[in-house]
Amino acid sequence: KAYGLQARDFQNDWRDGKNLCALIHFHRPELIPNMEGVLGDATTPYENLELALDIAENELGIPRLLDPEDVLQFAEEKSMVTMLSFYWKAFAAMASGETAARRIARIIDMEQAKDQMVAEYKSKCLKLAESLVRQTYSFKERMSVGDLTLDEMQAKTQEFLVYKKEHKVKLAEEKGRLESMLSSIQAKLRSTGRAPYEPPSLYTTTSMNDLWSSLVAEEQSYDAHLRTVTEDTVRLQKVQQLTNRSAKHFVQVASRL
């Protein structure tokens, strides 16, 4: 804050090199005497990064894990976190850098905690997506089964009722937990002034809702299929019983002739 800068994430807020220069200047101001020029845009982002990375390597013994081009174009959050962890170690060894070192450590801890929450969220999302897709296709496969007896149809109807009362409820509960987990991740990022987490398309709430809608549609189709087939089976059974009685009666009449 003393430099009028913000570090809400580990990508965009570090690309211009100002935060990196400020980090070094806070502990070793003599290494960057032109800090006002850096803050006043007298230098380019590339020059700021080159200055900071060169000083870190030659004056502070911090390995040069990234080049300015990497930070400007390709660096991911994890790469930046790894690089900043070396700054934390270097500053932790300096009496004048203990406070800032603790700040960096706290930021890194928060980032690692976020990474763990995101990894757990994505893992659970993937499992739920697989379960929803598997259940959706199972309904499609069941509708292609050939002729069944009335007992078999009744057994399938009972199985479907158990699914709705038990398995579907568990799927709905897991979907709700994932929505709460994502909200929790966003709330923690928001509380520290950081950019919101943007999950890949497969892991979004919209994607989960689409999979759920597909499941419900197939479930309703299967329910209607069960009712239709059961009614047809009952009707066919009644016709067969009537035919059997007629045939038996015919035999009885014919035997008297």
Accessible surface in RSA format (square Angstrom, percent):
REM  Atomic radii and reference values for relative SASA: ProtOr
REM  Chains: A
REM  Algorithm: Lee & Richards
REM  Probe-radius: 1.40
REM  Slices: 20
REM RES _ NUM      All-atoms   Total-Side   Main-Chain    Non-polar    All polar
REM                ABS   REL    ABS   REL    ABS   REL    ABS   REL    ABS   REL
RES LYS A   1   224.70 109.6 174.80 107.3  49.90 118.8 119.64 107.7 105.06 111.9
RES ALA A   2    98.19  90.3  50.06  77.3  48.12 109.5  62.82  88.5  35.37  93.7
RES TYR A   3    50.15  23.4  36.53  20.8  13.62  35.4  32.59  24.5  17.57  21.7
RES GLY A   4    69.98  86.3   0.00   N/A  69.98  86.3  38.45 105.5  31.52  70.6
RES LEU A   5    41.11  22.9  28.99  20.7  12.11  30.4  31.27  22.0   9.83  26.5
RES GLN A   6   117.30  65.6 102.70  75.1  14.61  34.8  37.26  79.3  80.05  60.7
RES ALA A   7    45.37  41.7  18.58  28.7  26.79  60.9  18.84  26.5  26.54  70.3
RES ARG A   8   110.92  46.6 109.73  55.9   1.20   2.8  23.76  32.5  87.16  52.8
RES ASP A   9    18.97  13.3  16.04  16.0   2.93   6.9   8.62  20.3  10.35  10.3
RES PHE A  10     3.89   1.9   3.89   2.4   0.00   0.0   3.89   2.4   0.00   0.0
RES GLN A  11    56.09  31.4  53.15  38.8   2.93   7.0   4.82  10.3  51.26  38.9
RES ASN A  12   103.99  71.7  89.06  86.1  14.92  35.9  22.36  53.8  81.63  78.9
RES ASP A  13    24.84  17.4  15.60  15.5   9.24  21.9   6.76  15.9  18.08  18.0
RES TRP A  14    16.15   6.5  15.58   7.5   0.57   1.3  15.01   8.0   1.13   1.8
RES ARG A  15    61.30  25.7  61.30  31.3   0.00   0.0  32.81  44.8  28.50  17.3
RES ASP A  16    49.77  34.9  48.21  48.0   1.57   3.7  20.64  48.6  29.13  29.1
RES GLY A  17     0.00   0.0   0.00   N/A   0.00   0.0   0.00   0.0   0.00   0.0
RES LYS A  18    31.13  15.2  31.13  19.1   0.00   0.0   7.67   6.9  23.46  25.0
RES ASN A  19    16.29  11.2  13.63  13.2   2.65   6.4   0.25   0.6  16.03  15.5
RES LEU A  20     1.16   0.6   1.16   0.8   0.00   0.0   1.16   0.8   0.00   0.0
RES CYS A  21     0.00   0.0   0.00   0.0   0.00   0.0   0.00   0.0   0.00   0.0
RES ALA A  22     7.66   7.0   6.87  10.6   0.78   1.8   7.16  10.1   0.50   1.3
RES LEU A  23    24.97  13.9  21.38  15.3   3.59   9.0  24.61  17.3   0.36   1.0
RES ILE A  24     0.02   0.0   0.00   0.0   0.02   0.0   0.00   0.0   0.02   0.0
RES HIS A  25    39.42  21.5  38.07  26.5   1.35   3.5  27.25  28.1  12.17  14.2
RES PHE A  26    87.00  43.5  66.55  41.2  20.45  53.2  68.64  41.6  18.36  52.5
RES HIS A  27     9.20   5.0   0.00   0.0   9.20  23.5   0.04   0.0   9.15  10.7
RES ARG A  28    72.58  30.5  72.58  37.0   0.00   0.0  20.37  27.8  52.20  31.6
RES PRO A  29    65.55  47.8  62.50  57.0   3.05  11.1  62.74  51.8   2.81  17.5
RES GLU A  30   105.88  60.8  78.93  59.7  26.95  64.2  70.04 135.5  35.84  29.3
RES LEU A  31    31.24  17.4  17.40  12.4  13.84  34.8  19.93  14.0  11.31  30.4
RES ILE A  32     1.81   1.0   0.91   0.7   0.90   2.2   1.81   1.3   0.00   0.0
RES PRO A  33   119.96  87.4  83.47  76.1  36.49 132.6  91.08  75.2  28.88 179.5
RES ASN A  34    83.71  57.7  79.01  76.4   4.70  11.3  34.25  82.4  49.47  47.8
RES MET A  35     8.08   4.2   7.93   5.3   0.15   0.3   7.93   6.7   0.15   0.2
RES GLU A  36   153.30  88.0 144.08 109.0   9.22  22.0  59.48 115.0  93.82  76.6
RES GLY A  37    12.96  16.0   0.00   N/A  12.96  16.0  11.93  32.7   1.03   2.3
RES VAL A  38     1.11   0.7   1.11   1.0   0.00   0.0   1.11   1.0   0.00   0.0
RES LEU A  39    55.93  31.1  38.89  27.8  17.04  42.8  39.14  27.5  16.79  45.2
RES GLY A  40    56.36  69.5   0.00   N/A  56.36  69.5  32.17  88.3  24.19  54.2
RES ASP A  41   102.69  71.9  79.08  78.7  23.61  55.8  26.67  62.8  76.02  75.8
RES ALA A  42    79.23  72.9  38.04  58.7  41.19  93.7  49.54  69.8  29.69  78.7
RES THR A  43    38.30  27.2  28.63  29.0   9.67  23.0  31.10  41.8   7.21  10.9
RES THR A  44    69.84  49.7  67.48  68.4   2.36   5.6  66.90  89.9   2.94   4.4
RES PRO A  45    60.16  43.8  60.16  54.8   0.00   0.0  60.16  49.7   0.00   0.0
RES TYR A  46    94.88  44.3  93.83  53.4   1.05   2.7  67.27  50.6  27.62  34.0
RES GLU A  47    88.85  51.0  82.53  62.4   6.32  15.0  34.18  66.1  54.67  44.6
RES ASN A  48     1.94   1.3   1.59   1.5   0.35   0.9   0.35   0.8   1.59   1.5
RES LEU A  49     0.23   0.1   0.23   0.2   0.00   0.0   0.23   0.2   0.00   0.0
RES GLU A  50    60.30  34.6  60.30  45.6   0.00   0.0  35.43  68.5  24.87  20.3
RES LEU A  51    65.76  36.6  60.73  43.5   5.02  12.6  65.51  46.0   0.25   0.7
RES ALA A  52     0.00   0.0   0.00   0.0   0.00   0.0   0.00   0.0   0.00   0.0
RES LEU A  53     4.76   2.7   3.68   2.6   1.09   2.7   3.82   2.7   0.94   2.5
RES ASP A  54    59.68  41.8  59.68  59.4   0.00   0.0   6.64  15.6  53.04  52.9
RES ILE A  55    13.84   7.9  13.07   9.7   0.77   1.9  13.84  10.0   0.00   0.0
RES ALA A  56     2.02   1.9   2.02   3.1   0.00   0.0   2.02   2.8   0.00   0.0
RES GLU A  57    76.11  43.7  64.12  48.5  11.99  28.6  15.65  30.3  60.47  49.4
RES ASN A  58   100.78  69.5  66.18  64.0  34.60  83.3  24.33  58.6  76.45  73.9
RES GLU A  59    96.76  55.5  71.80  54.3  24.95  59.4   7.50  14.5  89.26  72.9
RES LEU A  60    22.94  12.8   0.73   0.5  22.21  55.8   6.15   4.3  16.79  45.2
RES GLY A  61    63.97  78.9   0.00   N/A  63.97  78.9  34.82  95.6  29.15  65.3
RES ILE A  62     5.52   3.1   3.70   2.8   1.82   4.4   4.69   3.4   0.82   2.2
RES PRO A  63    58.53  42.7  46.33  42.2  12.20  44.4  55.78  46.1   2.75  17.1
RES ARG A  64    69.94  29.4  38.90  19.8  31.04  73.9  24.16  33.0  45.77  27.7
RES LEU A  65    80.91  45.1  52.52  37.6  28.38  71.4  56.08  39.4  24.83  66.8
RES LEU A  66    24.01  13.4  22.41  16.0   1.60   4.0  24.01  16.9   0.00   0.0
RES ASP A  67    64.03  44.9  63.85  63.5   0.19   0.4   8.61  20.3  55.43  55.3
RES PRO A  68     1.87   1.4   1.87   1.7   0.00   0.0   1.87   1.5   0.00   0.0
RES GLU A  69    73.62  42.3  73.62  55.7   0.00   0.0  40.79  78.9  32.83  26.8
RES ASP A  70    43.26  30.3  43.26  43.1   0.00   0.0   5.30  12.5  37.97  37.9
RES VAL A  71     1.85   1.2   1.40   1.3   0.45   1.1   1.40   1.2   0.45   1.2
RES LEU A  72    56.73  31.6  41.15  29.4  15.58  39.2  41.15  28.9  15.58  41.9
RES GLN A  73   115.48  64.6  84.95  62.1  30.53  72.7  28.60  60.9  86.89  65.9
RES PHE A  74   141.78  70.9 121.57  75.3  20.21  52.6 127.18  77.1  14.60  41.8
RES ALA A  75     7.51   6.9   1.39   2.1   6.13  13.9   5.67   8.0   1.84   4.9
RES GLU A  76   113.19  65.0 112.76  85.3   0.43   1.0  32.76  63.4  80.43  65.7
RES GLU A  77    40.57  23.3  38.57  29.2   2.00   4.8  16.10  31.1  24.48  20.0
RES LYS A  78   142.67  69.6 139.11  85.4   3.55   8.5  84.50  76.1  58.16  62.0
RES SER A  79    43.64  36.9  34.50  46.0   9.14  21.0  11.24  23.9  32.40  45.4
RES MET A  80     1.83   0.9   1.83   1.2   0.00   0.0   1.51   1.3   0.32   0.4
RES VAL A  81    15.46  10.2  15.46  14.0   0.00   0.0  15.46  13.4   0.00   0.0
RES THR A  82    70.62  50.2  66.48  67.4   4.15   9.9  45.25  60.8  25.37  38.4
RES MET A  83     1.59   0.8   1.59   1.1   0.00   0.0   1.46   1.2   0.13   0.2
RES LEU A  84     4.68   2.6   4.68   3.3   0.00   0.0   4.68   3.3   0.00   0.0
RES SER A  85    23.76  20.1  23.76  31.7   0.00   0.0  16.32  34.8   7.44  10.4
RES PHE A  86    64.56  32.3  62.05  38.4   2.51   6.5  62.07  37.6   2.50   7.1
RES TYR A  87     0.82   0.4   0.82   0.5   0.00   0.0   0.41   0.3   0.41   0.5
RES TRP A  88    86.20  34.6  86.20  41.7   0.00   0.0  82.12  43.8   4.09   6.6
RES LYS A  89   121.15  59.1 109.57  67.2  11.58  27.6  64.94  58.4  56.21  59.9
RES ALA A  90    19.41  17.8   6.83  10.5  12.58  28.6  17.50  24.6   1.91   5.1
RES PHE A  91     0.04   0.0   0.04   0.0   0.00   0.0   0.04   0.0   0.00   0.0
RES ALA A  92    48.86  44.9  29.17  45.0  19.69  44.8  30.23  42.6  18.64  49.4
RES ALA A  93    92.91  85.4  50.09  77.3  42.82  97.4  62.41  87.9  30.50  80.8
RES MET A  94    40.97  21.2  35.46  23.5   5.50  13.1  39.24  33.4   1.72   2.3
RES ALA A  95    91.68  84.3  66.92 103.3  24.76  56.3  69.04  97.2  22.64  60.0
RES SER A  96    77.58  65.6  49.17  65.6  28.41  65.4  53.18 113.2  24.40  34.2
RES GLY A  97     0.00   0.0   0.00   N/A   0.00   0.0   0.00   0.0   0.00   0.0
RES GLU A  98    87.06  50.0  85.06  64.3   2.01   4.8  18.22  35.2  68.84  56.2
RES THR A  99    64.25  45.7  62.81  63.7   1.44   3.4  35.45  47.6  28.80  43.5
RES ALA A 100     5.62   5.2   5.54   8.5   0.08   0.2   5.54   7.8   0.08   0.2
RES ALA A 101     3.58   3.3   3.58   5.5   0.00   0.0   3.58   5.0   0.00   0.0
RES ARG A 102   140.28  58.9 136.78  69.7   3.50   8.3  66.26  90.6  74.02  44.9
RES ARG A 103   118.40  49.7 118.35  60.3   0.05   0.1  30.30  41.4  88.10  53.4
RES ILE A 104    12.15   6.9  12.15   9.1   0.00   0.0  12.15   8.7   0.00   0.0
RES ALA A 105    21.76  20.0  19.72  30.4   2.04   4.6  21.72  30.6   0.04   0.1
RES ARG A 106   134.31  56.4 130.98  66.8   3.33   7.9  57.14  78.1  77.17  46.8
RES ILE A 107    48.08  27.4  48.06  35.8   0.01   0.0  48.06  34.6   0.01   0.0
RES ILE A 108    13.14   7.5  13.14   9.8   0.00   0.0  13.14   9.5   0.00   0.0
RES ASP A 109    86.73  60.8  81.21  80.8   5.53  13.1  26.61  62.6  60.12  60.0
RES MET A 110    61.29  31.7  54.46  36.0   6.83  16.3  44.15  37.5  17.14  22.7
RES GLU A 111     1.17   0.7   1.17   0.9   0.00   0.0   0.47   0.9   0.70   0.6
RES GLN A 112    89.98  50.3  88.66  64.8   1.32   3.1  24.65  52.5  65.33  49.5
RES ALA A 113    50.04  46.0  46.44  71.7   3.60   8.2  48.90  68.9   1.14   3.0
RES LYS A 114    29.51  14.4  26.66  16.4   2.85   6.8  10.68   9.6  18.83  20.1
RES ASP A 115    39.93  28.0  34.71  34.5   5.21  12.3  16.95  39.9  22.98  22.9
RES GLN A 116   130.86  73.2 121.37  88.7   9.49  22.6  42.78  91.1  88.08  66.8
RES MET A 117    41.64  21.6  39.79  26.3   1.85   4.4  34.50  29.3   7.14   9.5
RES VAL A 118    17.33  11.4  17.33  15.7   0.00   0.0  17.33  15.1   0.00   0.0
RES ALA A 119    61.14  56.2  49.92  77.0  11.22  25.5  56.49  79.6   4.65  12.3
RES GLU A 120    86.99  49.9  80.06  60.6   6.93  16.5  29.41  56.9  57.58  47.0
RES TYR A 121     3.81   1.8   3.81   2.2   0.00   0.0   0.24   0.2   3.57   4.4
RES LYS A 122    66.49  32.4  65.66  40.3   0.83   2.0  19.05  17.1  47.44  50.5
RES SER A 123    52.93  44.7  44.36  59.2   8.57  19.7  30.54  65.0  22.40  31.4
RES LYS A 124    72.43  35.3  71.09  43.6   1.34   3.2  23.18  20.9  49.25  52.5
RES CYS A 125     0.71   0.5   0.71   0.8   0.00   0.0   0.56   1.4   0.15   0.2
RES LEU A 126    74.52  41.5  74.32  53.2   0.19   0.5  74.52  52.3   0.00   0.0
RES LYS A 127   136.72  66.7 134.20  82.3   2.53   6.0  80.56  72.5  56.17  59.8
RES LEU A 128     5.10   2.8   1.43   1.0   3.66   9.2   4.84   3.4   0.26   0.7
RES ALA A 129     5.96   5.5   5.82   9.0   0.14   0.3   5.96   8.4   0.00   0.0
RES GLU A 130    86.88  49.9  79.45  60.1   7.43  17.7  31.76  61.4  55.12  45.0
RES SER A 131    28.24  23.9  26.55  35.4   1.69   3.9   2.88   6.1  25.36  35.5
RES LEU A 132     0.52   0.3   0.42   0.3   0.11   0.3   0.52   0.4   0.00   0.0
RES VAL A 133    60.97  40.1  58.98  53.4   1.98   4.8  60.97  53.0   0.00   0.0
RES ARG A 134   153.53  64.5 144.99  73.9   8.54  20.3  75.69 103.4  77.84  47.2
RES GLN A 135    20.99  11.7  18.54  13.6   2.44   5.8   2.88   6.1  18.11  13.7
RES THR A 136    11.39   8.1  11.39  11.5   0.00   0.0   9.81  13.2   1.58   2.4
RES TYR A 137   119.07  55.6 119.07  67.7   0.00   0.0  75.11  56.4  43.96  54.2
RES SER A 138    25.04  21.2  22.90  30.6   2.14   4.9  24.45  52.1   0.59   0.8
RES PHE A 139     0.00   0.0   0.00   0.0   0.00   0.0   0.00   0.0   0.00   0.0
RES LYS A 140    89.21  43.5  79.38  48.7   9.82  23.4  40.31  36.3  48.90  52.1
RES GLU A 141   119.06  68.4 112.06  84.8   6.99  16.6  44.87  86.8  74.19  60.6
RES ARG A 142    61.72  25.9  56.73  28.9   4.99  11.9  14.39  19.7  47.33  28.7
RES MET A 143    54.79  28.4  39.50  26.1  15.28  36.4  29.16  24.8  25.63  34.0
RES SER A 144    94.27  79.7  57.63  76.9  36.63  84.4  50.69 107.9  43.58  61.1
RES VAL A 145    70.64  46.5  48.00  43.5  22.65  54.6  54.17  47.1  16.47  44.7
RES GLY A 146    56.95  70.2   0.00   N/A  56.95  70.2  41.99 115.2  14.95  33.5
RES ASP A 147   154.60 108.3 121.11 120.5  33.48  79.2  42.88 100.9 111.72 111.4
RES LEU A 148    43.07  24.0  27.77  19.9  15.31  38.5  31.58  22.2  11.49  30.9
RES THR A 149    81.77  58.2  74.93  76.0   6.84  16.3  78.45 105.4   3.32   5.0
RES LEU A 150    31.72  17.7  28.15  20.1   3.57   9.0  28.15  19.8   3.57   9.6
RES ASP A 151   106.35  74.5 100.13  99.7   6.22  14.7  29.32  69.0  77.03  76.8
RES GLU A 152    80.86  46.4  76.64  58.0   4.21  10.0  32.30  62.5  48.56  39.6
RES MET A 153     3.25   1.7   3.25   2.1   0.00   0.0   1.88   1.6   1.36   1.8
RES GLN A 154    96.42  53.9  89.59  65.5   6.83  16.3  31.40  66.8  65.02  49.3
RES ALA A 155    62.56  57.5  48.33  74.6  14.24  32.4  57.12  80.4   5.44  14.4
RES LYS A 156    52.05  25.4  51.04  31.3   1.02   2.4  22.22  20.0  29.83  31.8
RES THR A 157    48.48  34.5  48.48  49.2   0.00   0.0  45.26  60.8   3.23   4.9
RES GLN A 158   104.26  58.3 103.30  75.5   0.97   2.3  43.18  91.9  61.08  46.3
RES GLU A 159    88.22  50.7  80.80  61.1   7.42  17.7  36.49  70.6  51.73  42.2
RES PHE A 160     5.27   2.6   5.03   3.1   0.24   0.6   5.03   3.1   0.24   0.7
RES LEU A 161    77.50  43.2  77.40  55.4   0.11   0.3  77.43  54.4   0.07   0.2
RES VAL A 162    62.90  41.4  61.98  56.1   0.92   2.2  62.90  54.7   0.00   0.0
RES TYR A 163    14.80   6.9  11.18   6.4   3.62   9.4  14.57  11.0   0.23   0.3
RES LYS A 164    79.48  38.8  70.42  43.2   9.06  21.6  28.90  26.0  50.58  53.9
RES LYS A 165   155.43  75.8 135.16  82.9  20.27  48.3  85.68  77.1  69.75  74.3
RES GLU A 166   101.60  58.3  97.08  73.4   4.52  10.8  32.30  62.5  69.30  56.6
RES HIS A 167    74.66  40.8  72.78  50.6   1.88   4.8  53.61  55.3  21.04  24.5
RES LYS A 168    43.66  21.3  43.66  26.8   0.00   0.0  19.24  17.3  24.41  26.0
RES VAL A 169    67.68  44.5  65.19  59.0   2.48   6.0  67.64  58.8   0.03   0.1
RES LYS A 170   136.07  66.4 133.24  81.8   2.83   6.7  77.21  69.5  58.86  62.7
RES LEU A 171    11.55   6.4  11.03   7.9   0.52   1.3  11.55   8.1   0.00   0.0
RES ALA A 172    45.20  41.6  35.98  55.5   9.23  21.0  36.86  51.9   8.34  22.1
RES GLU A 173    89.96  51.6  79.90  60.4  10.06  24.0  34.02  65.8  55.94  45.7
RES GLU A 174    36.39  20.9  36.39  27.5   0.00   0.0  20.41  39.5  15.98  13.1
RES LYS A 175    31.24  15.2  31.18  19.1   0.06   0.2   7.33   6.6  23.91  25.5
RES GLY A 176    31.76  39.2   0.00   N/A  31.76  39.2  28.82  79.1   2.94   6.6
RES ARG A 177   135.00  56.7 128.67  65.6   6.32  15.1  69.24  94.6  65.76  39.9
RES LEU A 178     4.09   2.3   3.91   2.8   0.18   0.5   4.08   2.9   0.01   0.0
RES GLU A 179    63.52  36.5  59.06  44.7   4.46  10.6  25.27  48.9  38.25  31.2
RES SER A 180    72.96  61.7  63.28  84.5   9.68  22.3  36.39  77.5  36.57  51.2
RES MET A 181    37.53  19.4  31.94  21.1   5.59  13.3  36.68  31.2   0.86   1.1
RES LEU A 182    21.32  11.9  21.32  15.3   0.00   0.0  21.32  15.0   0.00   0.0
RES SER A 183    70.04  59.2  61.52  82.1   8.52  19.6  36.13  76.9  33.91  47.5
RES SER A 184    43.95  37.1  36.52  48.7   7.43  17.1  26.87  57.2  17.08  23.9
RES ILE A 185     1.50   0.9   0.52   0.4   0.98   2.4   1.24   0.9   0.27   0.7
RES GLN A 186    36.55  20.4  35.62  26.0   0.93   2.2  19.02  40.5  17.53  13.3
RES ALA A 187    43.60  40.1  38.84  59.9   4.77  10.8  39.26  55.3   4.34  11.5
RES LYS A 188   121.34  59.2 117.06  71.8   4.28  10.2  74.96  67.5  46.38  49.4
RES LEU A 189     7.36   4.1   6.99   5.0   0.36   0.9   7.36   5.2   0.00   0.0
RES ARG A 190   162.95  68.4 147.55  75.2  15.40  36.7  73.08  99.9  89.88  54.5
RES SER A 191    94.56  79.9  50.15  66.9  44.40 102.3  51.66 110.0  42.90  60.1
RES THR A 192    59.18  42.1  30.52  30.9  28.66  68.3  40.14  53.9  19.04  28.8
RES GLY A 193    39.66  48.9   0.00   N/A  39.66  48.9  35.01  96.1   4.65  10.4
RES ARG A 194    27.49  11.5  17.11   8.7  10.38  24.7   8.88  12.1  18.61  11.3
RES ALA A 195    54.10  49.7  40.73  62.9  13.37  30.4  47.14  66.4   6.96  18.4
RES PRO A 196    90.20  65.7  78.47  71.5  11.74  42.7  79.89  66.0  10.31  64.1
RES TYR A 197    30.39  14.2  22.74  12.9   7.65  19.9  27.51  20.7   2.88   3.5
RES GLU A 198   146.57  84.2 123.67  93.6  22.90  54.5  44.30  85.7 102.28  83.5
RES PRO A 199    24.63  18.0  13.24  12.1  11.39  41.4  13.24  10.9  11.39  70.8
RES PRO A 200    64.49  47.0  51.56  47.0  12.93  47.0  64.42  53.2   0.07   0.5
RES SER A 201    94.14  79.6  81.59 108.9  12.55  28.9  51.26 109.2  42.88  60.1
RES LEU A 202    76.86  42.8  72.70  52.0   4.17  10.5  76.51  53.7   0.36   1.0
RES TYR A 203    32.16  15.0  32.16  18.3   0.00   0.0   8.11   6.1  24.05  29.6
RES THR A 204    35.69  25.4  35.50  36.0   0.20   0.5  31.69  42.6   4.00   6.0
RES THR A 205    49.07  34.9  44.98  45.6   4.10   9.8  37.51  50.4  11.56  17.5
RES THR A 206    91.86  65.3  89.48  90.7   2.38   5.7  54.29  72.9  37.57  56.8
RES SER A 207    21.28  18.0  16.76  22.4   4.52  10.4   9.60  20.4  11.68  16.4
RES MET A 208     6.68   3.5   6.68   4.4   0.00   0.0   6.68   5.7   0.00   0.0
RES ASN A 209    59.21  40.8  57.54  55.6   1.67   4.0  21.56  51.9  37.65  36.4
RES ASP A 210    85.81  60.1  82.16  81.8   3.65   8.6  27.56  64.9  58.25  58.1
RES LEU A 211    39.66  22.1  38.92  27.8   0.75   1.9  39.00  27.4   0.66   1.8
RES TRP A 212    45.92  18.4  45.92  22.2   0.00   0.0  27.34  14.6  18.58  30.1
RES SER A 213    68.59  58.0  60.22  80.4   8.38  19.3  35.22  75.0  33.37  46.8
RES SER A 214    55.42  46.8  48.22  64.4   7.20  16.6  24.62  52.4  30.80  43.2
RES LEU A 215     0.00   0.0   0.00   0.0   0.00   0.0   0.00   0.0   0.00   0.0
RES VAL A 216    36.98  24.3  36.98  33.5   0.00   0.0  36.98  32.1   0.00   0.0
RES ALA A 217    52.85  48.6  47.39  73.1   5.47  12.4  50.30  70.8   2.55   6.8
RES GLU A 218    33.94  19.5  33.68  25.5   0.26   0.6   2.62   5.1  31.32  25.6
RES GLU A 219     9.03   5.2   9.03   6.8   0.00   0.0   0.81   1.6   8.23   6.7
RES GLN A 220   113.12  63.3 105.70  77.2   7.42  17.7  36.44  77.6  76.68  58.2
RES SER A 221    53.16  44.9  43.31  57.8   9.85  22.7  19.71  42.0  33.45  46.9
RES TYR A 222     1.35   0.6   1.35   0.8   0.00   0.0   1.35   1.0   0.00   0.0
RES ASP A 223    31.27  21.9  31.27  31.1   0.00   0.0   3.25   7.6  28.02  27.9
RES ALA A 224    55.32  50.9  50.71  78.3   4.60  10.5  54.24  76.4   1.08   2.9
RES HIS A 225    51.62  28.2  45.00  31.3   6.62  16.9  27.31  28.1  24.31  28.3
RES LEU A 226     5.50   3.1   5.00   3.6   0.50   1.3   5.50   3.9   0.00   0.0
RES ARG A 227   152.09  63.9 146.06  74.5   6.03  14.4  50.88  69.5 101.21  61.3
RES THR A 228    74.01  52.6  73.16  74.2   0.85   2.0  47.80  64.2  26.21  39.6
RES VAL A 229    40.57  26.7  39.97  36.2   0.60   1.4  40.54  35.2   0.03   0.1
RES THR A 230    30.86  21.9  30.86  31.3   0.00   0.0  30.09  40.4   0.76   1.2
RES GLU A 231   101.26  58.1  95.85  72.5   5.41  12.9  33.78  65.3  67.48  55.1
RES ASP A 232    68.35  47.9  64.69  64.4   3.66   8.7  26.68  62.8  41.66  41.5
RES THR A 233    21.63  15.4  17.87  18.1   3.76   9.0  14.51  19.5   7.12  10.8
RES VAL A 234    46.27  30.4  46.27  41.9   0.00   0.0  46.27  40.2   0.00   0.0
RES ARG A 235   134.88  56.6 132.66  67.6   2.22   5.3  63.28  86.5  71.60  43.4
RES LEU A 236   120.66  67.2 117.38  84.0   3.28   8.2 120.28  84.5   0.38   1.0
RES GLN A 237    71.35  39.9  69.03  50.5   2.32   5.5  15.58  33.2  55.77  42.3
RES LYS A 238   131.08  63.9 126.79  77.8   4.30  10.2  74.82  67.3  56.26  59.9
RES VAL A 239    83.24  54.8  82.01  74.2   1.23   3.0  83.18  72.3   0.06   0.2
RES GLN A 240   106.70  59.7 103.62  75.7   3.08   7.3  24.43  52.0  82.27  62.4
RES GLN A 241    85.99  48.1  83.89  61.3   2.09   5.0  25.45  54.2  60.54  45.9
RES LEU A 242   104.47  58.2 104.47  74.7   0.00   0.0 104.47  73.4   0.00   0.0
RES THR A 243    79.17  56.3  74.17  75.2   5.00  11.9  61.49  82.6  17.68  26.7
RES ASN A 244    87.85  60.6  81.68  78.9   6.17  14.9  26.29  63.3  61.56  59.5
RES ARG A 245   147.14  61.8 140.50  71.6   6.64  15.8  71.22  97.3  75.92  46.0
RES SER A 246    63.54  53.7  52.26  69.7  11.27  26.0  37.37  79.6  26.16  36.7
RES ALA A 247    53.04  48.8  45.95  70.9   7.09  16.1  52.70  74.2   0.35   0.9
RES LYS A 248   137.02  66.8 130.97  80.4   6.05  14.4  78.55  70.7  58.47  62.3
RES HIS A 249   110.71  60.5 109.56  76.2   1.14   2.9  75.19  77.5  35.52  41.3
RES PHE A 250   144.22  72.2 141.89  87.9   2.33   6.1 144.19  87.4   0.03   0.1
RES VAL A 251    96.11  63.2  94.08  85.2   2.04   4.9  95.34  82.8   0.77   2.1
RES GLN A 252    79.70  44.6  76.56  56.0   3.14   7.5  25.68  54.7  54.03  41.0
RES VAL A 253    56.77  37.4  56.64  51.3   0.13   0.3  56.66  49.2   0.11   0.3
RES ALA A 254    45.14  41.5  32.93  50.8  12.22  27.8  34.03  47.9  11.12  29.5
RES SER A 255    88.41  74.7  50.29  67.1  38.12  87.8  48.43 103.1  39.98  56.0
RES ARG A 256   180.77  75.9 143.33  73.1  37.44  89.1  67.88  92.8 112.89  68.4
RES LEU A 257   180.14 100.3 118.22  84.6  61.92 155.7 148.39 104.2  31.76  85.5
END  Absolute sums over single chains surface
CHAIN  1 A    15446.9      13338.6       2108.3       8761.4       6685.5
END  Absolute sums over all chains
TOTAL         15446.9      13338.6       2108.3       8761.4       6685.5
